[in-house]
């Protein structure tokens, strides 16, 4: 019988008089709360807090945690999301008091260590991208996209140009067209070929003097490095447009290729993906952007600058788009990313990408025989298999496969994205997984394709919740406990 006691509500486990700790005697002069706070802010009665022993509290939260999957407990081949191991020394560094306890309202003279770290982070990200100017301020990848497009809009306003169009491939992340519209542009979709590359005929048919930005992910969402990247960049630049590089897949090209060198004018990073910060559950995240020299004056303020031997926050940038978030940045994520970059160094970052590409190609070679990969026998950091044949022959969908994987202790790959691949199963193993894990995952996938379809339609069978109505859950979330 399943043990449910330790996952009951804390209030249900509460017993009067239980304590997990006893506070020491106050070592400063005591004051009445009523003397410190206005009466309007004081509750009439004490809050009904649960009373538990330390073992009960620990068991409660540990048992709750086992109902979730995480990169610390399971293989997480979530295509496009780069869910790789988070080094624990980075967590320890970010938790140091000099990192975790600084306050954004402190005078900059007392923040020199943090400002130096952030200044160096700007330099590292610029070097890796091949783009000379960097803002760490955006709070997430999509926020970075939006900020970069605001920079582009400011650039064109300053030049007196009223450009309206942003071209986006049909395989792009959904945030690309959303960011373009929010920045005031019109989104125009460009078709891609069955190989995953941009359809150059369709691209040229939609390229005109109204283009502001071509947003492209390279390597793209089907794990292919765009073969016409230079031709695309040259054509866009010839029309006076800009190239935006969605940096979601930088894990494939660190130290191998720099977006600024193959034509990008601006890009964002997902440091929680590329540089291994904690990731998931809607955060935390960060979305630094790097831009060309021509776009640098329009970056969000403040930037970290070095003045002699000291570091400061620079606000006096007349052409800046201004702040895009409160205070400076999600520094906790950036500290972790800084540690990751410093620990690996240039050669180590190159090896990260080499191993990520090797692992993805190895896994592709193991699964392509029973889950075809339409884009071919080679990929970059990820690949997109199709379950279309499996569905046609057995009625088993990509979602059935994904849900059944949970019963075997694997998080599901991304499914049904990109929309350009039917019954898409998008796999990214990352560089941090072993050959043994990849072998077992491939064997499990094959086993699932051979199982009884009826068993798969009802999977997962071992989780607390099987198949919730995700649309209803998003639109009408139940925010109370219904035991």
C-alpha positions as CSV (number, residue, x, y, z in Angstrom):
1,X,0.0,0.0,0.0
2,X,1.3,3.5,-0.9
3,X,2.5,5.6,2.0
4,X,0.5,8.8,1.9
5,X,1.0,9.9,5.5
6,X,4.2,11.9,4.9
7,X,2.7,13.7,2.0
8,X,-0.3,15.0,3.9
9,X,-0.7,18.7,4.5
10,X,1.5,20.0,7.4
11,X,-1.7,21.2,9.0
12,X,-3.0,17.6,9.0
13,X,0.1,16.3,10.6
14,X,0.2,19.1,13.2
15,X,0.0,18.3,16.9
16,X,-0.2,21.0,19.6
17,X,3.1,21.4,21.4
18,X,5.3,19.8,18.8
19,X,8.5,21.8,18.0
20,X,11.2,21.4,15.4
21,X,13.4,24.0,17.1
22,X,13.5,26.4,20.1
23,X,14.6,29.9,19.6
24,X,17.3,31.3,21.8
25,X,16.6,34.0,24.4
26,X,16.5,37.4,22.8
27,X,20.0,39.0,23.1
28,X,18.8,42.6,22.4
29,X,16.4,44.9,24.3
30,X,12.9,43.6,23.6
31,X,10.1,45.8,22.3
32,X,6.4,45.3,22.0
33,X,5.3,44.7,18.4
34,X,2.4,47.2,19.0
35,X,5.1,49.8,19.6
36,X,6.8,49.1,16.4
37,X,4.0,48.7,13.9
38,X,0.7,50.6,13.3
39,X,-2.3,48.9,14.8
40,X,-3.9,48.6,11.4
41,X,-1.1,46.1,10.5
42,X,-1.5,43.9,13.5
43,X,-3.7,40.7,13.4
44,X,-6.3,40.3,16.1
45,X,-5.3,36.7,16.6
46,X,-2.2,34.6,16.3
47,X,-1.9,32.7,13.0
48,X,-2.8,29.0,13.2
49,X,0.6,27.7,12.2
50,X,1.2,23.9,12.1
51,X,3.2,22.4,14.9
52,X,5.5,19.6,14.0
53,X,8.8,17.9,15.0
54,X,11.8,18.2,12.8
55,X,11.6,14.6,11.5
56,X,8.0,15.2,10.4
57,X,8.9,18.3,8.5
58,X,11.9,16.7,6.8
59,X,9.9,13.6,5.8
60,X,7.1,15.7,4.5
61,X,9.2,17.8,2.1
62,X,11.5,14.9,1.1
63,X,8.5,12.7,0.2
64,X,6.9,15.6,-1.7
65,X,10.1,16.0,-3.7
66,X,10.1,12.3,-4.7
67,X,6.8,12.9,-6.6
68,X,8.7,15.2,-9.0
69,X,11.3,14.5,-11.6
70,X,14.5,16.6,-11.7
71,X,17.9,16.6,-13.3
72,X,19.2,15.4,-9.9
73,X,17.0,12.3,-9.9
74,X,16.3,11.4,-13.6
75,X,17.6,11.6,-17.1
76,X,15.9,14.7,-18.7
77,X,16.1,14.6,-22.5
78,X,13.9,17.6,-22.9
79,X,14.7,18.8,-26.5
80,X,15.2,22.6,-26.9
81,X,15.5,23.1,-23.1
82,X,19.0,21.7,-22.4
83,X,18.3,20.2,-19.0
84,X,21.8,19.2,-18.0
85,X,23.5,18.6,-14.7
86,X,23.8,21.6,-12.4
87,X,27.3,21.5,-10.8
88,X,26.9,21.7,-7.0
89,X,29.9,23.9,-6.5
90,X,28.2,26.6,-8.5
91,X,25.3,26.4,-6.1
92,X,27.7,26.7,-3.1
93,X,29.4,29.7,-4.7
94,X,26.1,31.5,-5.4
95,X,25.0,30.8,-1.8
96,X,28.1,32.5,-0.3
97,X,27.1,35.5,1.8
98,X,29.0,37.9,-0.4
99,X,26.9,36.8,-3.3
100,X,23.5,35.9,-1.8
101,X,23.3,38.7,0.8
102,X,24.2,41.8,-1.3
103,X,21.4,44.3,-1.7
104,X,20.8,46.4,-4.9
105,X,20.4,49.5,-2.8
106,X,23.9,49.2,-1.4
107,X,26.4,51.9,-2.5
108,X,28.5,50.7,-5.4
109,X,31.6,51.1,-3.3
110,X,30.4,48.2,-1.2
111,X,29.5,46.0,-4.2
112,X,32.9,46.0,-6.0
113,X,33.2,42.2,-5.8
114,X,29.8,41.5,-7.4
115,X,30.2,44.3,-9.9
116,X,33.6,42.9,-11.0
117,X,32.0,39.5,-11.5
118,X,29.2,41.0,-13.6
119,X,31.6,43.1,-15.6
120,X,33.7,40.1,-16.4
121,X,30.5,38.1,-17.3
122,X,29.7,40.8,-19.8
123,X,33.1,40.4,-21.4
124,X,32.9,36.6,-21.4
125,X,29.5,36.5,-23.1
126,X,30.7,39.1,-25.7
127,X,33.7,37.0,-26.5
128,X,31.7,33.7,-26.8
129,X,29.1,35.4,-29.1
130,X,31.5,37.5,-31.2
131,X,29.4,40.5,-30.4
132,X,31.2,43.3,-28.5
133,X,28.5,44.8,-26.3
134,X,26.4,43.0,-23.6
135,X,23.6,43.7,-21.2
136,X,22.9,41.2,-18.4
137,X,19.6,42.9,-17.4
138,X,16.9,40.8,-19.2
139,X,15.3,38.2,-16.8
140,X,14.7,35.3,-19.2
141,X,15.3,34.2,-22.7
142,X,12.1,35.5,-24.1
143,X,12.6,38.7,-22.2
144,X,16.0,38.9,-23.9
145,X,14.4,38.5,-27.3
146,X,12.0,41.3,-26.5
147,X,14.7,43.6,-25.2
148,X,16.9,43.0,-28.3
149,X,13.9,43.8,-30.6
150,X,13.3,47.0,-28.6
151,X,17.0,47.8,-29.2
152,X,16.4,47.2,-32.9
153,X,13.4,49.4,-32.9
154,X,15.3,52.2,-31.2
155,X,18.1,51.8,-33.7
156,X,15.7,52.3,-36.6
157,X,13.9,55.2,-34.9
158,X,17.3,56.9,-34.4
159,X,18.0,56.5,-38.2
160,X,14.5,57.8,-39.2
161,X,13.5,54.4,-40.7
162,X,10.0,53.0,-40.3
163,X,10.6,49.3,-40.8
164,X,7.7,46.9,-40.0
165,X,8.6,43.3,-40.8
166,X,10.3,40.6,-38.8
167,X,10.9,37.3,-40.6
168,X,10.7,34.1,-38.6
169,X,11.2,30.5,-39.8
170,X,8.2,28.2,-39.3
171,X,10.3,26.0,-37.0
172,X,11.2,28.8,-34.6
173,X,10.4,28.9,-30.9
174,X,7.0,30.4,-30.3
175,X,8.5,33.2,-28.3
176,X,10.1,34.6,-31.5
177,X,6.9,35.8,-33.2
178,X,5.4,36.8,-29.9
179,X,8.4,39.0,-29.0
180,X,8.3,40.6,-32.5
181,X,4.6,41.5,-32.1
182,X,5.1,42.8,-28.6
183,X,7.9,45.0,-29.9
184,X,5.6,46.5,-32.5
185,X,6.6,44.6,-35.6
186,X,4.6,42.5,-38.0
187,X,5.6,38.8,-38.1
188,X,6.1,37.1,-41.4
189,X,6.7,33.3,-41.4
190,X,9.3,31.8,-43.7
191,X,9.0,28.2,-44.7
192,X,11.6,25.6,-44.0
193,X,12.5,22.6,-46.2
194,X,12.1,18.9,-45.1
195,X,15.8,19.0,-44.3
196,X,15.1,21.6,-41.6
197,X,17.0,24.4,-43.5
198,X,15.4,27.7,-44.5
199,X,13.6,27.6,-47.8
200,X,15.7,30.2,-49.6
201,X,13.1,30.7,-52.4
202,X,10.4,31.5,-49.8
203,X,12.9,33.7,-47.9
204,X,13.8,35.8,-50.9
205,X,10.1,36.2,-51.9
206,X,9.4,37.8,-48.5
207,X,12.6,39.8,-48.2
208,X,12.1,43.5,-49.0
209,X,13.0,47.0,-47.9
210,X,10.5,46.8,-45.0
211,X,12.5,44.1,-43.2
212,X,13.7,45.1,-39.7
213,X,14.9,41.8,-38.4
214,X,15.3,38.1,-39.4
215,X,15.0,36.0,-36.2
216,X,16.8,32.7,-36.6
217,X,17.8,29.9,-34.3
218,X,21.1,28.4,-35.3
219,X,21.5,25.5,-34.8
220,X,17.8,25.3,-35.3
221,X,15.1,23.5,-33.5
222,X,15.5,20.3,-35.5
223,X,19.2,20.2,-34.6
224,X,20.5,21.3,-38.0
225,X,23.1,24.0,-38.5
226,X,21.7,26.4,-41.1
227,X,23.7,25.8,-44.3
228,X,22.7,29.1,-45.8
229,X,23.4,31.2,-42.8
230,X,26.0,33.5,-44.4
231,X,23.8,33.9,-47.5
232,X,20.8,34.8,-45.3
233,X,22.8,37.3,-43.3
234,X,24.3,39.0,-46.4
235,X,20.9,39.3,-48.0
236,X,19.2,40.8,-44.9
237,X,22.1,43.2,-44.4
238,X,21.9,44.2,-48.1
239,X,18.3,45.3,-47.4
240,X,19.4,47.2,-44.3
241,X,17.9,44.7,-41.9
242,X,19.4,43.0,-38.8
243,X,20.0,39.4,-37.9
244,X,18.7,38.2,-34.5
245,X,20.2,35.0,-33.3
246,X,18.0,33.0,-30.8
247,X,20.7,31.7,-28.5
248,X,18.7,28.9,-27.1
249,X,20.9,26.3,-28.7
250,X,24.3,27.8,-27.9
251,X,25.2,24.5,-26.1
252,X,26.0,23.1,-29.6
253,X,28.5,25.7,-30.7
254,X,30.4,27.0,-27.6
255,X,34.0,27.6,-28.7
256,X,33.2,26.3,-32.1
257,X,31.4,29.1,-33.9
258,X,30.5,32.6,-32.9
259,X,27.2,34.1,-34.0
260,X,28.8,37.5,-34.6
261,X,31.2,35.8,-37.0
262,X,28.5,34.2,-39.1
263,X,26.3,37.3,-39.4
264,X,24.3,37.9,-36.2
265,X,23.8,41.5,-35.1
266,X,22.3,40.5,-31.7
267,X,21.5,37.5,-29.7
268,X,20.3,36.3,-26.3
269,X,21.6,33.6,-24.0
270,X,19.8,31.2,-21.8
271,X,22.5,30.9,-19.1
272,X,20.3,28.5,-17.1
273,X,20.6,26.2,-20.2
274,X,23.9,26.9,-21.8
275,X,25.8,27.5,-18.6
276,X,24.0,25.1,-16.4
277,X,21.9,27.0,-13.8
278,X,18.9,25.5,-12.1
279,X,16.1,25.3,-14.7
280,X,12.4,24.6,-14.7
281,X,9.1,25.4,-13.0
282,X,8.9,28.8,-14.6
283,X,12.3,30.0,-13.3
284,X,14.8,31.0,-12.3
285,X,16.3,32.3,-15.4
286,X,18.2,35.1,-17.1
287,X,18.4,36.3,-20.7
288,X,21.5,38.5,-21.3
289,X,21.8,40.0,-24.8
290,X,24.9,40.7,-26.9
291,X,24.8,43.2,-29.8
292,X,27.0,44.6,-32.4
293,X,28.9,47.9,-32.0
294,X,26.2,49.8,-34.0
295,X,23.5,48.6,-31.6
296,X,25.5,49.1,-28.4
297,X,24.2,52.7,-27.6
298,X,20.6,51.4,-27.3
299,X,21.2,48.6,-24.8
300,X,19.2,48.7,-21.5
301,X,20.7,50.6,-18.6
302,X,22.5,50.2,-16.4
303,X,25.6,48.5,-17.7
304,X,28.6,47.6,-15.6
305,X,31.6,49.6,-16.5
306,X,35.2,49.8,-15.2
307,X,36.5,53.2,-14.2
308,X,40.2,52.9,-13.4
309,X,40.4,50.2,-10.8
310,X,36.8,50.5,-9.7
311,X,33.5,49.2,-11.1
312,X,30.3,51.2,-11.5
313,X,26.8,51.1,-12.9
314,X,26.5,53.4,-15.9
315,X,23.1,55.0,-16.4
316,X,24.0,58.0,-18.6
317,X,23.4,56.5,-22.0
318,X,21.1,58.9,-23.9
319,X,20.0,56.5,-26.6
320,X,19.3,53.6,-24.3
321,X,15.9,51.9,-24.3
322,X,16.1,52.3,-20.5
323,X,15.4,49.6,-17.9
324,X,13.7,46.4,-18.8
325,X,13.5,45.1,-15.3
326,X,13.8,46.3,-11.7
327,X,17.3,46.6,-10.2
328,X,20.1,45.1,-12.3
329,X,19.6,41.4,-13.2
330,X,18.9,37.9,-11.9
331,X,22.4,37.9,-10.4
332,X,22.0,34.5,-8.7
333,X,21.6,32.8,-12.0
334,X,24.5,34.8,-13.5
335,X,26.8,33.9,-10.6
336,X,26.2,30.2,-11.4
337,X,26.9,30.8,-15.1
338,X,30.0,32.8,-14.3
339,X,31.3,29.9,-12.2
340,X,30.5,27.5,-15.0
341,X,32.4,29.5,-17.6
342,X,35.4,30.0,-15.3
343,X,35.6,26.4,-14.3
344,X,35.6,25.2,-17.9
345,X,37.6,27.9,-19.6
346,X,37.8,28.2,-23.4
347,X,38.9,24.7,-24.1
348,X,36.4,23.2,-21.7
349,X,33.5,25.1,-23.2
350,X,34.5,23.7,-26.6
351,X,34.5,20.2,-25.2
352,X,31.0,20.8,-23.7
353,X,29.7,21.4,-27.3
354,X,31.8,18.5,-28.7
355,X,30.3,16.1,-26.2
356,X,26.8,17.4,-26.5
357,X,26.9,16.9,-30.3
358,X,28.5,13.5,-29.9
359,X,25.9,12.3,-27.4
360,X,23.0,13.5,-29.6
361,X,24.4,11.8,-32.7
362,X,25.0,8.6,-30.8
363,X,21.5,8.6,-29.5
364,X,20.1,9.4,-33.0
365,X,22.0,6.4,-34.4
366,X,20.4,4.1,-31.7
367,X,16.7,5.2,-32.3
368,X,16.4,6.1,-36.0
369,X,15.7,2.5,-36.9
370,X,12.3,2.4,-35.0
371,X,11.6,6.2,-34.7
372,X,12.7,7.8,-38.0
373,X,14.5,11.1,-38.0
374,X,13.2,13.1,-41.1
375,X,16.2,15.5,-41.1
376,X,18.8,12.8,-41.7
377,X,21.5,10.8,-40.0
378,X,23.4,13.7,-38.5
379,X,22.4,16.4,-36.0
380,X,24.0,19.0,-33.7
381,X,22.9,19.0,-30.1
382,X,19.4,17.6,-30.5
383,X,17.3,15.8,-33.1
384,X,13.6,15.4,-33.8
385,X,12.3,11.9,-34.4
386,X,8.8,11.3,-35.7
387,X,6.2,8.9,-34.3
388,X,4.0,9.3,-37.3
389,X,4.5,5.7,-38.6
390,X,4.0,4.3,-35.0
391,X,0.7,6.2,-34.8
392,X,-0.5,5.1,-38.3
393,X,0.4,1.4,-37.7
394,X,-0.5,1.0,-34.0
395,X,-2.4,4.0,-33.0
396,X,0.3,5.0,-30.5
397,X,1.0,8.7,-30.4
398,X,4.0,10.7,-29.4
399,X,2.2,11.7,-26.2
400,X,1.6,8.0,-25.4
401,X,5.4,7.4,-25.7
402,X,6.2,10.4,-23.6
403,X,3.8,9.4,-20.8
404,X,5.0,5.8,-20.8
405,X,8.6,7.0,-20.3
406,X,7.6,8.3,-16.9
407,X,6.9,4.7,-15.8
408,X,10.4,3.8,-16.6
409,X,11.9,6.7,-14.6
410,X,12.7,9.0,-17.5
411,X,11.4,12.5,-18.1
412,X,9.7,12.7,-21.5
413,X,11.4,14.4,-24.4
414,X,9.7,17.5,-25.9
415,X,6.7,16.3,-28.0
416,X,4.7,18.0,-30.8
417,X,7.4,20.7,-31.3
418,X,8.4,21.9,-33.8
419,X,5.1,21.7,-35.7
420,X,6.9,21.1,-38.9
421,X,7.4,17.5,-37.9
422,X,4.4,15.2,-37.4
423,X,4.2,13.5,-34.0
424,X,7.5,15.1,-33.1
425,X,9.7,13.6,-30.4
426,X,12.5,16.1,-29.7
427,X,15.5,14.7,-27.9
428,X,18.4,16.5,-26.4
429,X,20.7,14.3,-24.2
430,X,23.2,17.1,-23.4
431,X,26.9,16.5,-22.7
432,X,26.5,15.4,-19.0
433,X,24.9,12.0,-19.6
434,X,26.9,8.8,-19.8
435,X,26.9,6.2,-22.6
436,X,25.2,3.8,-20.2
437,X,22.3,6.2,-19.6
438,X,21.9,6.8,-23.4
439,X,22.0,3.1,-24.1
440,X,19.3,2.3,-21.5
441,X,17.1,5.2,-22.7
442,X,17.3,4.0,-26.3
443,X,16.4,0.4,-25.2
444,X,13.5,1.7,-23.2
445,X,12.2,3.7,-26.2
446,X,12.3,0.6,-28.3
447,X,10.6,-1.5,-25.7
448,X,7.8,1.1,-25.5
449,X,7.2,0.9,-29.2
450,X,6.7,-2.8,-28.9
451,X,4.2,-2.7,-26.0
452,X,0.5,-3.2,-26.1
453,X,-1.1,0.1,-27.4
454,X,-3.9,-0.1,-24.8
455,X,-1.3,-0.1,-22.0
456,X,0.3,3.0,-23.6
457,X,-3.0,4.9,-24.0
458,X,-3.4,4.9,-20.2
459,X,0.2,5.6,-19.2
460,X,1.7,6.6,-16.9
461,X,0.6,4.0,-14.4
462,X,3.0,4.7,-11.5
463,X,2.5,8.4,-10.9
464,X,0.2,10.1,-8.5
465,X,-1.6,11.9,-11.4
466,X,-1.8,10.3,-14.8
467,X,-3.1,12.5,-17.5
468,X,-4.6,15.8,-16.3
469,X,-6.5,18.1,-18.7
470,X,-3.6,20.5,-19.3
471,X,-5.7,23.1,-21.0
472,X,-8.2,23.2,-18.2
473,X,-5.4,23.2,-15.6
474,X,-3.9,26.3,-17.2
475,X,-7.2,28.1,-17.6
476,X,-8.8,27.1,-14.4
477,X,-6.1,26.2,-11.9
478,X,-7.2,24.7,-8.6
479,X,-5.4,26.7,-6.0
480,X,-6.7,25.0,-2.9
481,X,-6.1,21.6,-1.4
482,X,-8.9,19.1,-2.1
483,X,-7.9,16.0,0.0
